[in-house]
Amino acid sequence: MAAPAEEEMKTAFESPNFVRRSERERVAPYHGELLAHARCYMALVGILLASSVPAPAAELDLSRENLPPRLQKVGGYAGSNVRGRPEPPLPFVAERAFPELEINRLITFKFEPGTGDLMYVDQPPKMKGTRLVRYRRGSNEPEALLEVDGVTTGIEFHPDHRENGYIYLGHSGPLSGDRADRKGTVTRYTMRDGKPIEPLVIIQWPSDGHNGLGLAFGSDGMFYVTTGDGTSDSDTDLTGQDLTKLLAKVLRLDVKSSDDGLAYSVPTNNPFVGQEGIRPETFAYGFRNPWRACWDHRLKRLWVGNNGQDRLEQAYLVERGANYGWSVYEGSRIFYANRELGPHPVSPPTVEHDHGESRSLTGGVVYTAEKLPSLKNAYIYGDNTTGKIWAVLHDGETVVWNREIADTQMRITDFAVDPDTGDLLVADYKTGSEGGLYRMVPNPDKGRTSDFPRRLSQTGLFRSVEKHDVAPELFPYKVNVPEWADGAQIARFLMLPANEAYLRFAPRRGWNLPDETVAIQTLSLNERRIETRLMVKQEGEWTAYSYEWNKEQSDAQLVSAKGKNLKIDGRNWRIPSRAECMICHSRAANFVLGLQSPQLNRTHDYGDGVQRNQLDVMNRLGFFMKQGTKKPSSTMSKTAETYDVLARITDASADLDKRARSYLHAACSHCHVPAGGGNAQMDLRYFIEPKKMGVFNETPNHGDLGFGADAKIIVPGHPEKSVMLNRCSRVGPGQMPPMGSQSPDPRSVGLLAQWILSLKEKSE
């Protein structure tokens, strides 16, 4: 019979408030652990120790004896079969060009005829405008030539540049002053002693949004200029089909002579010369934002890339006098059927891509060099958001072929061919060492076959797919602010590879994870599994894959790269395309959204009544172990409680401001962050000072959604006047987040409305 004191201790151990640490209770509490009781009874086999204060930081203890049973085997896993790619490798990959140059936010570039010097436009940090820069091959430093209070997006050299020194810049602005004064402008400079002097405005038009500003000289000697619709959303000024204005057009100008009061003359053979109510400069019309123009000397025609709005992106081999439909049409589909169409029939796009693979098309260049023979005479273009690159060959009558040639993670802004090397070069808008210039080179893996798993049961990630029982080495986790997926429940797991089962802890941003990592999500509705998504890192790059569960719930099949639309119990469900996944899982977010400390800093129920903080558990598992040290130590230097935590949006006891900021961080900041993909210049990370968020009483850059000229992103105290809340409340065009759900999240919408209303008191 046990002694009374021993019975007392047994009772204490069985209390629901006491967490047993091990069978013999010989180990110290791990770093940061809090226990409900503090008892020491020497009559037992060993010392019983608990603590009501955090244990001090110590060397990393990799002992697993006091971890929950579910975690005993968690760690590096060698059984994954998720390797390679399901499709044949694309023919080209990107390789760094001009590695000696660090270019921030590269917008456009050309090579100067005669000198071969690289001329480019960038946006250095803290510079509000842009600058023109020269780089001479072999020199030590680039030379800044010109700063513009605006955004310079186009460079073109006169065909006789070697003799006259003319260079043309297309720019929008000014950025300082009133937005109502902003214009699209083409200015000619004369290069003298390597410097641009004698600016002359060639043409100008009112524009604050889609500016176009693609520039190209044709083999006919004429100067072609693109203009956008001048707005930022839905052609609110109705310029797309308005032939009385210069907007939404390709213009054809003669800059060798000038008409009265102009710096150019109108070619007499322009298609609409002499027609009443039509600007004679017009060569073609009906463009939303014709981004990049390039002359095809073989076909003697102009190529133009065009940014669509809701669903489609286009490229056009422009026809003389053509109407391309905007904004009655968006590419090949009706957009606003009730708007008045111009007097000419609508011409279809030459090539068109839906938003499953392209979100912001960047027009390109005709490749005429010999270095890449498979691309000879093809028009090369890409996408600023998805990083994909395509080629299309046209014979003057029809498309011969159109194919994807590379899938990159670049924010593509321009293309050019290096006249010295024949390299096909691509501009990447990212900052620092990641941005700059890349060349396309043949893919060394082209032709290689892959046994990529076509069924979930082939991935090796599950002990039983039918029971949804993952391999015991995988780490289960939850996040503080989960994404809204139309009410679906989401189970999450992390698989680290056996050869590198650790990562570097970061207190705020997404973690850097090793190659062969797999992050897993299974989405279920009413206990029925719909899809399992995998984020896979290979050779430093992340790719997303989705598997659709069968009706029997016994396995799931790999979905094609284009994604899939489903009907589930009468509701729409979208399995995202791989490109759609990577729009949110962007480089600016470090690709992983939930795998960051503020999201994971929470307790998790590991079964058997055991709850632990996830960060502390990961630390105990050695996930944050420093490499190259003699003694085990951690890159997570403090206890979890000292790091930031995103507030759960349903936690009414948490501060309202913190809950709202946590939601915006989790749902929006992967795009709305410096160097992110969001068009609006906002910074929605939770730790940014409110005045630096760029949302309060700020004019939206991407349409007013019917709020009119006084539209603001957030009007403190007035949710009904705030464009942000409207976007988060809608489904379809203009919704935010732009994908991932078919219905608004009532919890987050209600939270944002309550938060915006509360801001009135703070602003008064």
Secondary structure, DSSP 8 states (H G I E B T S, - for coil): ---HHHHHHHHHHHSTT-----SS--S---TT---S-----TTSSS-----SS-----S-----TTS-GGGTT-S-B------S-SS---SEEEEE-STT---SS--EEEE-TTT--EEEEE--TT-SSEEEEEE-TT-SS-EEEEEESSEEEEEEE-TTHHHH-EEEEEEEE-SSS-GGG-EEEEEEEEEETTEEEEEEEEEEEE-SS-----EEE-TTS-EEEE---SSSSTTTT--TT-TTSSSSEEEEEBTTS--TTSSSB--TTSTTTT-TTS-TTEEEE--S-EEEEEEETTTTEEEEEE--SSSEEEEEE--TT-B--TTTEETTEES-TTS---SS-B---SEEEETTT-SSEEEEEE---SSSGGGTT-EEEEETTT-EEEEEEE-SSSEEEEEEEEE----EEEEEE-TTT--EEEEE---GGGSEEEEEEE-TTTT------SBGGGSS-EEETTTTEE-TTSEEE--SS----TT-EEEEEEE-BTT----B--SSSB-B--TT-EEEEEEEETTEEEEEEEEEEETTEEEEEEEEE-TTSS-EEE--TT-EEEEETTEEEEE--HHHHHHHS-GGGTS-SS-BHHHH-SEEE-STT-EEEHHHHHHHTTTTB-SS-SS--BS--S-GGGS-----TT-TTS-HHHHHHHHHHHHHTTTSSTTSS-SS-----TTS-GGGSS-BT---SS--TT--TT-BSB-TT-GGGBHHHHHHH--STT-SSSSS-SS--HHHHHHHHHHHHHHHHHH-
